[in-house]
Amino acid sequence: MAADVALVDQQGNVRLELDGRFPDLPGTDWEPFPLLRGVDPHGDTAFNALQMRRLAPELDRLAEALPPGRERDAIVGIRDMCVAGQRPPHQMLWFYGD
């Protein structure tokens, strides 16, 4: 699941973005992560503020399951975007696929 990730406001301005891409985590069982499982690795996927509120705990669980390193740091960074996405103005978290 490789994708660029950005937090974008209603005017299309990028407020935050991941330095790199959502990590490709081969062998990960995505069943316990229903929202992350829905991210399209080849297309674009967006989450609104309500969805980001539910996505943040999934990202926490995924980060806890990963060893320290770049992949874990990326997941924590996306979780931080979910938290920032709860504040005005209205924002969307975008995963841009290949």
C-alpha positions as CSV (number, residue, x, y, z in Angstrom):
1,M,0.0,0.0,0.0
2,A,2.3,2.8,-1.2
3,A,0.8,6.2,-1.3
4,D,1.7,9.9,-0.8
5,V,-0.3,11.4,2.1
6,A,-1.4,15.0,2.7
7,L,-3.8,17.0,4.8
8,V,-5.6,19.4,2.5
9,D,-8.0,22.3,3.3
10,Q,-11.1,23.1,1.3
11,Q,-9.3,25.5,-1.0
12,G,-6.9,22.7,-2.0
13,N,-3.9,24.0,0.0
14,V,-1.7,21.4,1.5
15,R,-1.5,22.0,5.2
16,L,0.7,19.0,6.1
17,E,2.2,16.2,4.1
18,L,4.1,13.0,4.8
19,D,7.8,13.2,4.1
20,G,7.9,10.2,1.7
21,R,5.1,7.7,1.2
22,F,2.8,5.6,3.3
23,P,5.0,2.6,3.9
24,D,4.6,-0.6,2.1
25,L,4.1,-3.1,4.9
26,P,4.2,-6.6,3.2
27,G,2.6,-9.4,5.2
28,T,0.5,-7.0,7.3
29,D,-2.9,-8.4,8.2
30,W,-5.2,-5.5,7.3
31,E,-8.3,-7.1,8.7
32,P,-8.0,-5.4,12.1
33,F,-7.6,-2.0,10.3
34,P,-10.9,-1.5,8.5
35,L,-10.3,2.1,7.4
36,L,-6.7,1.5,6.4
37,R,-7.8,-1.6,4.6
38,G,-10.0,0.7,2.4
39,V,-7.1,2.8,1.1
40,D,-6.7,2.2,-2.6
41,P,-3.0,1.7,-3.4
42,H,-3.5,2.6,-7.0
43,G,-6.1,5.4,-6.7
44,D,-6.8,8.2,-4.4
45,T,-8.6,7.8,-1.1
46,A,-9.9,10.7,1.2
47,F,-10.9,10.8,4.8
48,N,-13.0,13.6,6.3
49,A,-12.7,14.8,9.9
50,L,-15.2,12.2,11.3
51,Q,-13.3,9.4,9.6
52,M,-9.9,10.7,10.7
53,R,-11.2,10.5,14.3
54,R,-11.7,6.8,13.8
55,L,-8.6,6.3,11.7
56,A,-6.3,7.7,14.4
57,P,-6.7,4.7,16.8
58,E,-6.0,2.3,13.9
59,L,-2.8,4.1,13.2
60,D,-1.9,3.9,16.9
61,R,-2.4,0.2,16.9
62,L,-0.4,-0.2,13.7
63,A,2.5,1.9,15.1
64,E,2.6,-0.2,18.2
65,A,2.9,-3.3,16.1
66,L,5.9,-2.0,14.2
67,P,9.5,-1.9,15.4
68,P,11.1,1.6,15.8
69,G,12.2,3.0,12.4
70,R,11.1,4.8,9.3
71,E,7.8,2.9,8.8
72,R,6.7,3.5,12.4
73,D,7.7,7.2,12.2
74,A,5.6,7.5,9.0
75,I,2.5,5.9,10.7
76,V,2.9,8.2,13.7
77,G,3.2,11.2,11.3
78,I,-0.1,10.3,9.6
79,R,-1.7,9.9,13.0
80,D,-0.6,13.4,13.8
81,M,-2.2,14.6,10.6
82,C,-5.5,13.0,11.7
83,V,-5.3,15.0,15.0
84,A,-4.5,18.2,13.1
85,G,-7.4,17.4,10.7
86,Q,-9.9,17.8,13.6
87,R,-9.2,21.5,13.9
88,P,-10.7,24.2,11.6
89,P,-10.7,24.8,8.8
90,H,-12.4,21.8,7.3
91,Q,-9.7,19.5,6.0
92,M,-9.4,16.1,4.2
93,L,-6.6,13.5,4.6
94,W,-5.7,12.3,1.2
95,F,-3.8,9.1,0.3
96,Y,-2.6,9.5,-3.3
97,G,-2.0,6.1,-4.9
98,D,0.4,5.1,-7.6
